[in-house]
């Protein structure tokens, strides 16, 4: 009876065994600092996914760059035996499918407010200060009372500064 091949979930690998997909269309430079802070605090929540044949990173470019920034010797890597086309397809899908999810904004606000109330630092979770303020104080939080709906005239908006209550984006007419 032949033994079934056991696939390794991840192994620790030196950074020099990996290389980035040079045509990676995902722009991640702005996220490296936040990911580095997360790795420093929590370690790796997910391994880097790389092609077995050549060590090309399929998923985890930002984790790879954060590990370089942190001057780590080794990172967890899961190697997959994929041809170049499938590796690229997985790289694209891995990034895109994450964008399809949405937040339950009420539960998110409750969770973040609970953490703040317990004096847990929430500054390194990936949201900037303006976004956190919009989440924590936005109209979707519990007990929010919408302003009265009164009839407005278009002239009410002449020379009127507008601020989005969620993200604090400002514009004027």
SEROBA-786919 format. One line per 5 residues: number of its first residue (from 1); for each residue x negated, y, z negated of C-alpha. Coordinates in Angstrom, 3 decimals, m for minus. Each point is the difference from the previous one (the first is absolute). Layout:
<nukols>
NUM) X Y Z ~ ...
</nukols>
This chain:
<nukols>
1) 0.000 0.000 0.000 ~ m1.490 3.365 1.042 ~ m0.316 2.733 m2.570 ~ 1.913 3.190 0.645 ~ m2.173 3.054 0.492
6) 0.296 2.331 m2.979 ~ m0.011 3.627 1.042 ~ m1.803 2.412 m2.305 ~ 2.128 2.983 m0.982 ~ m3.039 2.270 m0.332
11) m3.695 m0.112 m0.704 ~ m2.471 2.599 m1.194 ~ m2.076 1.277 2.880 ~ m2.731 2.598 0.429 ~ 1.004 3.112 1.921
16) m2.613 m0.613 2.681 ~ 1.916 m3.122 1.152 ~ 2.908 2.216 1.072 ~ 0.455 2.622 2.672 ~ 2.856 2.313 0.833
21) 2.153 m0.370 3.082 ~ m1.553 2.814 2.001 ~ 3.259 0.858 1.783 ~ 2.148 m0.008 m3.137 ~ 2.724 2.576 0.711
26) 0.851 0.405 m3.689 ~ m1.397 3.210 m1.494 ~ m0.904 m0.643 m3.612 ~ m2.746 2.425 m0.977 ~ 2.390 2.047 m2.167
31) 0.920 m3.093 m2.039 ~ m3.480 m1.275 m0.857 ~ m0.379 2.012 m3.214 ~ 3.374 m1.168 m1.357 ~ m0.721 m3.626 0.899
36) m3.444 0.241 m1.615 ~ 1.595 1.289 m3.214 ~ 2.510 m2.851 0.096 ~ m2.718 m2.625 0.531 ~ m2.082 1.513 m2.771
41) 2.918 m0.140 m2.430 ~ 1.755 m3.228 1.015 ~ m2.402 m1.942 2.199 ~ 1.140 m1.426 3.310 ~ 3.721 m0.734 0.128
46) m0.367 m1.488 3.470 ~ m3.005 m1.365 1.869 ~ m1.336 1.391 3.237 ~ 1.185 m2.116 2.937 ~ m2.690 m0.719 2.599
51) m0.422 m2.081 3.120 ~ m1.907 m3.194 m0.738 ~ m1.936 0.010 3.293 ~ m1.675 3.385 m0.392 ~ 0.950 1.659 m3.322
56) 2.073 2.712 1.681 ~ 2.346 1.590 m2.515 ~ 3.629 m0.583 0.888 ~ 1.622 1.503 m3.100 ~ m1.704 1.946 m2.741
61) m2.048 2.644 1.786 ~ 0.755 2.509 m2.760 ~ m0.907 m2.517 m2.731 ~ m3.254 m0.678 1.898 ~ m0.866 3.713 0.199
66) 0.963 0.492 m3.658 ~ m2.280 m2.908 m0.964 ~ m2.832 1.649 1.937 ~ 0.676 3.287 m1.795 ~ m0.069 m1.834 m3.350
71) m3.250 m1.725 1.076 ~ 1.445 m3.441 m0.738 ~ m2.120 m3.016 0.887 ~ 2.852 m2.378 0.783 ~ 3.686 0.134 0.866
76) 2.704 m2.680 0.157 ~ 0.543 m1.126 3.584 ~ 2.487 m2.370 1.556 ~ m1.241 m1.288 3.328 ~ 2.539 m0.931 2.671
81) m0.747 m2.054 3.080 ~ 1.644 2.300 2.548 ~ m0.886 0.825 3.569 ~ m0.722 3.706 0.714 ~ 3.515 0.729 1.312
86) 1.755 m1.531 m3.031 ~ m2.419 1.776 m2.345 ~ 0.921 3.355 1.554 ~ 3.697 m0.835 m0.116 ~ m0.245 m0.859 m3.703
91) m1.986 3.179 m0.679 ~ 2.715 2.121 1.597 ~ 2.872 m1.927 m1.588 ~ m1.616 0.102 m3.459 ~ m0.003 3.786 0.095
96) 3.330 0.532 1.729 ~ 2.202 m2.346 m2.023 ~ m0.984 1.830 m3.199 ~ 1.509 3.154 1.474 ~ 3.376 m1.706 0.368
101) 0.591 m0.202 m3.746 ~ 1.704 2.796 m1.875 ~ m0.004 1.119 m3.626 ~ 2.991 m0.213 m2.278 ~ m0.586 3.612 m1.015
106) 2.050 m0.214 m3.183 ~ m1.949 m3.021 m1.282 ~ m3.277 1.578 1.117 ~ 0.773 3.222 m1.893 ~ 1.084 m1.978 m3.079
111) m3.192 m2.083 0.056 ~ m2.282 3.005 0.433 ~ 1.857 2.011 m2.665 ~ m0.285 m2.925 m2.419 ~ m3.734 m0.218 0.653
116) m0.401 3.755 m0.564 ~ 2.046 m0.175 m3.194 ~ m2.367 m2.741 m1.226 ~ m2.940 2.276 0.868 ~ m1.224 m2.215 2.823
121) m2.015 1.908 2.594 ~ 1.875 m0.258 3.301 ~ m2.287 2.313 1.961 ~ m1.860 m2.791 1.821 ~ 2.943 m1.909 1.463
126) m0.314 1.515 3.471 ~ 2.538 2.825 m0.245 ~ m1.308 3.562 m0.110 ~ 1.191 2.429 m2.704 ~ 2.660 1.550 2.226
131) 1.416 m3.411 0.937 ~ 0.044 m1.128 m3.642 ~ 1.776 3.195 m0.997 ~ 2.607 m0.604 2.701 ~ 0.512 m3.604 m1.128
136) 0.128 0.807 m3.710 ~ 2.166 3.098 0.345 ~ 1.810 m0.685 3.260 ~ 3.739 m0.066 0.584 ~ 0.134 m3.795 m0.094
141) m0.938 m0.306 m3.651 ~ 2.651 m1.087 m2.453 ~ 2.238 2.734 m1.385 ~ m0.680 2.295 2.961 ~ 2.846 2.427 0.487
146) 0.280 1.374 3.508 ~ 0.724 3.706 0.327 ~ 3.571 0.996 0.755 ~ 0.862 m0.315 3.664 ~ 1.070 3.479 0.886
151) 0.584 1.367 3.451 ~ m3.108 1.695 1.357 ~ m0.277 2.566 2.704 ~ m2.863 m0.266 2.506 ~ m1.220 3.421 m1.191
156) m0.690 m1.581 m3.421 ~ m3.047 m1.580 1.592 ~ m1.544 3.140 1.514 ~ m3.476 0.516 m1.461 ~ 0.610 m2.913 m2.330
161) m2.883 m2.165 m1.208 ~ 0.790 m3.710 m0.049 ~ m1.652 m2.674 m2.110 ~ 0.730 m3.684 0.374 ~ 1.045 m1.314 m3.448
166) m1.767 m3.320 0.615 ~ m3.378 0.863 1.496 ~ m0.199 3.755 m0.688 ~ m0.633 0.757 3.684 ~ 0.656 3.695 0.501
171) 1.284 1.801 3.067 ~ 1.799 3.207 0.753 ~ 2.316 1.297 2.670
</nukols>
